[in-house]
Amino acid sequence: MPESNMKLVLIFGNEVDGVSDETLQLCDGCLELPQYGTKHSLNVAVCAGIFIYDLFSKLKP
């Protein structure tokens, strides 16, 4: 978990191709949101909302 004063960039890929290999090579880390059931992708806005909510909930003092 990053510290609250740490700079952070979140990159989200599209539902079909994800993030390019070139972009992934520049990243320090990679997270995936696991999918269960018959639906194999989430709308990128929904996925971003889940990650950002989780990030900010962990940064609270």
N, C-alpha and C positions, 0 to 999 in steps of 0.2 A: 504494500500500500504506500503510495507516495505521501511525503510530508506535505502539510498545507502550504508551505512556501515554495514547493518544488514546481518547476515548469512541466507541463504535461500536454501532449497532443493526442487526441483520440482520432483514429482513422477508421471509418466504416466503409465496407465494401457493399456492392450491390448484391441483390438476391441471387443472381445467376453466376457471375464471375468472381465475386469477392474482391479482395485486394490483390493487386498485381504482385508478382514475385519480386519485381524491382523495388517496390515500396516496402514489402515485408523485409527485404534485406537491410533496409535502413532503420528498421525498428529495433528497440531494445527488448521488446517483449510483445507477445501476441496472446490475446484472449479470445475464446470462442464461447458462444452461448449454445449449450447443448439443446438438441431438438429431440422430442419424443413423439411417437405416434406417426400419423400419415403425412402431416404437414412438414415439409423439409426446409422451409425458410420463413423468416419473419420480415415484415416490412422494415426497411432500414430505420425509419423514424421510431418504430416501436423498439427495435433493438437498441438504438442509441438512448432512448428514454430509460430502458432497464439498466444499462451500464452507468449512465450519468446519475440516476437515482441512487444506485448502490455506492458509487464513488462518493457522492456528497454525504450520504448517510454515515459513511466511515470517517469522513473528515470532520464531523462535528466534534467540538471539544467535550 
